[in-house]
Amino acid sequence: MYNNLTDEEKRIIINKGTEPPFSGEYYDFWEEGDYVCKQCDNPLYSSQAKFESGCGWPSFDECYQDSVKKIPDPDGYRIEIQCAKCGGHLGHIFYGEGFTDKNTRHCVNSLSIKFVRKTKVQLH
């Protein structure tokens, strides 16, 4: 069962849209936690993989293993990234830009993801 989505979230996640640059809630957001798929809650990215690229969308240089599918984009030159669990559109992946040592940028729509804050477990 998937989470309910707003019309704008459906436009991006299901219909492969893009939110305007610098408009998403996670573009300039730096708390510690994880980012999960907005549609199915699949864990996608750690906040430790997030970096400032200046592109206008949240950027990550790695994802959790087997959490993201890479699909050739119909435009013929980009690679689309989708949630590996539900197939929801996340954004695109780019290589060779030199932003981090991993030389990879997952450019993700904020409306495709949801932030889950790390909780501190207290031991007695």
N, C-alpha and C positions, 0 to 999 in steps of 0.2 A: 504494500500500500504506500502510495506517495503522499507527500505533504501537499496541502492546498497552496496554489500559487496565485499571485495577483495577475491581472492582465499583462502588466509590463514584464513581470517575471516570465510568464508564458511566452511573450514575444521574444525574449532573449534565450531562455532555456530550451524551449520546444521548437520555436521557429528560427533559431540561430541568428538572433538579432545582436545588436551591440548598443550598450549604453553610451551616452556622450562622455568623452574624456573629462577627467577631473570632477566628475559628478557623483561617483559611487561612494558609499559610506566607508569602504575599506581602502580607498586610495591612500589616504594619509592617516593610517590607523596602525598603531604599533604595540598593542597589548600582547601578552604572552598567552598562547593557546593554540587551538587548531581551527582550520577552516574545513567545513564539510559541505557537501552538495546540498543546495537549498531544496532540491526536489526529493532526495532520498536519504539524506544524512550520512552518506558514505564519506569517511575521513579522506581528505584530499591533500592538504598541505599543513605543515607546521609553521608557526609564526617565525621560527628560526630560519626558514628558507625564504622569507619575505625580504625584499630589498627595494630601495628607491631607484627607479629607472627613469623617472621624468616623463614617462609615456602617457600618463593620465589614467591608468588602470592599475590595480594591484598586480605586482610582479613577484614571482617565486622562481628560484633557480633549481628546485627539485620538488617532486611530489612523493607521497607515500607509495611504496612498491605496489604495482598493479592497480592503482587507483584511477589512473587516467589513460584513456585510449587516444591514440594519434591517428587522424584520418586526413588524407589529402583533401584540401579545400577545393570546392568547385571552381574557384578563381584560377587554379592551376599553379599558384606559386606559394601559397601559405599552407600550413598544417593546422587543421582544427584540432582542439582538444575537447574531449567529452568525458563525462563521468563514466568510468568503466562499469559501474553497477546499473545505472538507469539510462545511459546514453544522452543525458542532458548536456547541452552546449555550454562550455565554460569560457572559451575564447580561442586563442591561437598560441602556438609555441614557436619561438625563434631561436636560432643558434648563431654563434659566431659574432655576437655583438660586444663581447668583452666586459660586460657589467660586473660579473663575478668570476671566480676561478672555474666554476662549472660551465661558463660560457653558454648558458641556457636561460631563456626567459619565458616562463609561462605567463602570458598576458591574459588576465582573467577578469571577467565582468563581476563587479561587486554583487549584482543582483543574482548571480549564479551560485553564490556561496553564502554560508552562514558561519559566523565566528562562535566558537565554543571556548570560553575562558577556562584556563587550567585551574583546577581546584587543588588546594593544599590539604593533604590528609594529615590529620594530627594523630600521632601515636601516643598511647597512654603509658 
